[in-house]
Amino acid sequence: MVKRIEKDFGRFREIIKGQIKKDLRKYITHGELMGRRGKHVVSIPLPQIRIPSFRYGKNDKSGVGQGDGSVGTPIGAGEPPPGSGKAGEAPGQHTLEVDISLEELAQILGEKLALPKIKPKGRSLMLAERDRYTGIARAGPESLRHFKRTYREALRRQIALGIYDPDNPLVVPQREDKRYRARKIREVPQNNAVIIYMMDVSGSMGEEQKEIVRIEAFWLDTWLRSQYKKIETRYIVHDAAAKEVDRETFYHIKESGGTKISSAYMLCAEMIRKRFSPEEWNIYPFHFSDGDNWGSEDTRRCIELLTNDIFPMSNVFCYGQVKSAYGSGQFKKDLDEAYKADDRVITSEIRDKDGIYDSIRDFLGKGK
């Protein structure tokens, strides 16, 4: 019975995953998961799921093809038009709240978008120490005494001295017989990653643009966290000047003014140099803007910073351009022109929320 329940539950989970995968673009576009996130799971609203089953019973009435009739005889009255008829008492169709882990969500995202497994760069393989009680020592606390090994040593000693009596098999351990569990520390590879989000918060970036960034960042986080043992996230906002902020401030800050993108790149490069050594971290900077910049001189400064400072320390640099009614969109054109066929930078244009789905595939589909 238990095995049957487990089998049915597994089948039900596969149906749920299939439904989520089928409607994944809808969930990404509308951000329905944003307010439903727990520590390790999200709650997803799904339409009522019905699993077909056969029911055997008595058929007292004639059905189609079973009773008397002639060509043209109406089969039934059909469904009444909406809004007609008397008030009913049957319940309506409701949605089903289903909890799914972020790990499963990442798997669905990867399968739907055909995302490759990320291969961390070789030099960022960091060794972490892990200890387990797999060794044996002659000294230690009594709470870690190994009974079997102690008994074996005492038995071996008594047999060697000729004092062991098979008719009276009493084995009394002495001090030198005692053995204790001991820790063995071993180094295991552990890939660490940091995501650095940068966002333009000048006057041309409104609430709609920030919401697009927030939704896309959720899905980027979900996938990258499934690929690494440990991951850190940092946030930078900028207009004419840049500053580091926390997550809440990043998504809700209201600022205005001009735009100087180089200020964000300078802060990003400094942050990496001081806190995230490329020898130990896989580094993913993401920058979101509407494409306006202070001028061509600052754009040249941005390209210098990317080429000389950020690229050598990062796995890949991603730039997402969010369409705004006030943004020129020129910066993406400048990046595309400067880095033709250069896989160190990936650019993506996000015209509206419907564009988030394709932008995620642009950023993650190359498996950097």
N, C-alpha and C positions, 0 to 999 in steps of 0.2 A: 504493500500500500504506500509506504514511504517513497519507494523508488518510483512509483507511478506519479505521485505528487511532484517529486523533483523533476520528472520528465515533462509533466504538464507545465510546471512553472518555467522550465527552461524554454519550452516552446512559446509560452506567453511572452517571455522576455525577447525572444527573437522576433515575434510579431511587432512588439513595441519598437525595437530597433529599426525594423523595416519601415514602420510608419514614420518614425522620426527622420530616417534617411530620405524617404520619399518627399517629405515636406521641409527638408532642411533649409532650403532657400527662404521659405516663409519665416522660419524661426530666426534665421540670421537677419533678414530684412527688417522685421518688426521688433526685434530685441525683446521677445517675450520672456527670455530667460534672465534678463538683467535683475529684476526684482525678486527672483525666485532662487537665488544662489545661497546654498549653505556652505559649510566648511569643505565638504568633500562631494556633495551631491547638489543637483538642481532639480526643481520640480517643474515638470513640463505638462502643460494642458493638452490632452489629446482628445479627439472625438471618441465617442463610446465605441469600444471594440467588441464585436460579436464574433465568437468562434462557431462556425456551422456545425450542427450535429443532427443526426437522424433520430426521429422519434417514431416508435411503432404504436399504432392504436387502431381502433375500429373505425372504419369509414362507413357511416350510416347514410351519407348523402351521395348522390351522383355528382361526379365532377366533370371536368372538361374531357370529352372523349368517352364518357362512361354512361351518359344518359340519353334519353330521346331528344331529338332536335333535328333541325334542317338547316340548310345553308342560309346564312343571314340572320340566324337567331342570335340576339344579343347575349353575350356571356355574362356580363355583370354591369352594374350601374356605373362603375369607375369611380375615381376620386373626385369629390366635390371641389369646386374652385376655392382658392384661399379666401377666408373671410366669410364663407357661407356656412350654414348649418348652426346647430345649437351648441351651447357651451359644453365642452366635454369634461370628463373627470379623470381621464388617463394622464399619467405624467408625460412630460415632454422629454426630448433627448438632452442629455447633459454631458458636459465634458468630464474626462477622467484625469485626475492629477496623478502623474506617474513620476516617482523618484528615480533618477538615473545618475550614476556616478560620473564625475568629470573625466575619469579614465575611459569609461564607455563612450562618453560624448566625443572625446578626442578620437577614439577609434572610428566612430561613425563619420566624423569630419574627414579623417584621413581616407576612408574607403570611398566616400562620396566624391571628394575632390581629387582622388587618386594621388594623394600626397606621398612622396617617398620618405623612407626613414632618414632622419637627419644623421649624418656622419660627422661627429665632432672633429675639429681639426686636431691633428696629432699632438701638437705641442701643448694643448690645453688639457692633457690628461693628468689630473691631480691625484696623488696617492693619499688615501685617508686611512688612518689607523683604526682597526677594529679588534677587539679582544674577546676571546671565548675561553671557557674553562675546558680546554682539551688536553692539557698537560698534566703530569704527575710530579709532585715534589715530596721531599722527605720532611718538610716543615710547613706549618700552616695552622690556621684556626680549626678548632674541633668541628665547627659547623661545616667545614669543607672536607672532612675526612672521608676518604674513599673506602667503604666497607669491604668490598670484594678484594681490592688490591691489598688492603691491610691484612685480611684473613689469609690470603694467599702467601704473603711474606712470612706470617707467623707459622703457617703450616709447613712451609718450606724449611724454615729454621729448625722446627721441632723434628722433622724427618731427618735433616742433616745431622742433628745431635743425637738421634736415636732415642728420643724421649716420647715419640708419638705412639700412643696405644690405640690400635684400631678397635679394641673392645670397649674402650672408654675414650671416644674421640673428642676430647676436650682441648680446644685451641684457645690459648690466652695470649693475645698480642702484648708485646713489650714495646717500649719506647722506640727502639730501632726498627720495629716492624711497621710502624704507622706510615701510611701514605696519604697524601692530600691532593685534592684537585688544584691545579695551578693554571693561571691565565697564560695564553699564548697570544701575543700581539702580532697581527699580520697586516701588511699593507695591501689594500685593495684599490683598484682604479675607481675613481668617482668623477664623472663629468659634471662640472658646474657651469652655469650660464647666467648671464645678466641681460635683461632687456632694458634699454634706455629709451623711454618715450619722450619725444620733443614735440611741442605743439605751439603754433602761432596763435596768440590770443589778442592780436590787434583788433581794431574796430571792425574789420571786414569779416571776422570769424564769429558768426552768431551761434545761437543755441542749437540750431539744426546741425551745423557743421560739427560742433562739439559732441553731439549725440552720435553722429556717424563715427567719430573717432572712438568714443567710448564703447560702442558695440563691436567695432572691428578689433579693438584692443582685447576685449574679453575672449574672442575666438582665437586670436594670436596667442594669448596667454595659455588658453586651454590646450592648444596643440603643443607648444614648446614645453610646457610642464610635463607632458606625457613623454617627452624625449630625453629629459635630463633628471638626474637624481636630486639636484639642488638648483634652485633658480631664484634670482633676486630681481627686483623691479625698481627702477628709478625714474623720476619724472622731472622734466624741465619745461618751463613755459617761457615764452619770449614775445616781446613786441620789438621796441628798439633796443631793449636790454633783456638779458636772460637771467633766470634764477631757478634754483632747485626747489620743488614743492612736494607735499605729500599727495597721495592718490586723490583724496577728497577735493583738495584745492585744484588739482590738475583738471578735473572734470567740471568744476563749478565756478572757477574764477571768472570774474567779469572785468575786463580791461579794455583799453582803447589806445589809440596812438599809432605811430608808424611801425614799420617792420624792418628789422635788421637781422637777417637769418644768421649771419656769421657769429653773432653773440651767442646763439645756442650751440653752434658747432665748437666754438672755443671752450665753452663750459663743459660740453660733452667730452672733448679730448682731455681736458684737465681732470675730469672725474675718473676717466679710465686710467690715466697715468697714476693717479694717487691711490685709487681704491681697488682697481680690477686689473691685475697683471694679466696680460695676454698669455703668459705661460701657464696660468692656472684657470682662466675663465674663457668660455665661449661668449663672445660679445655681439649683441644684436641691437644696433641703434635704429629706431624708427622715428621718422620726422613727418609730421602732418602740417600742411599749410594750404592756403588758397592760391599760392603761386605769386603773390606780390612780394617784392623786395624793395629795399631802399633805393637801389640803383645798380647799374652794371658793375660799378667798382666793387660793391659789396658782394655781388655774385662771383666775381673773380676771386675775392678773398675766400668765399665759401668753397670754391673748387680747390684752392690751395690747401685749405684745412682738411678737406676730405682726402685729397691725394697724399698729403705728407703726414697727416696726424691720425685720422680716423680709420682709413682703409687698412694701414699696416697692423692695427690693433684689433680689427673686427673680423668676424666671420663674413658678414655681408652688411651693406647699408641699404635701408629701405626708405623710399620717399613716397608718401601718399598725398596726392593733391586733391583736396576737397573742393568741389565747385561752389563758388560763392557769387552772388549777384554783383559784388564789388571787387572781386579778385580778377586779375588779368590772366593768371595761369601761365605766366611767362617762365617761372622758375623751372618747371618740369621740362620745358623745351630746351632751356639752357643746359640742364643736366643730361638730357638725352643727346644733345649735340656734343657735349664734352666727353661723354663716356659711351660712345658707340661700341657695341659688341664687347663691353667690359662687364664681366659677371660680378664685379665687386659692388655694383650698385644696381638696385631694382627700383624702377619707378612705376607708379600705378595711378590712374585717374579715377576718382570716385565722384561721379556726377550727382548721385543721390543714394538713398539707403539701398535701392536695388543693386547698386554697384558694389556693395560691400562683399557680396559673395564672390564676384570675379576678382576683386582686389586681394582677398585672402589667398586665392589660388595663384595670383601673380607673385605674391610675396613668398609663399611657402612651397610652391610647386616645384622649385628648382632644387630643393633639398640642401640649402646652404647650412 
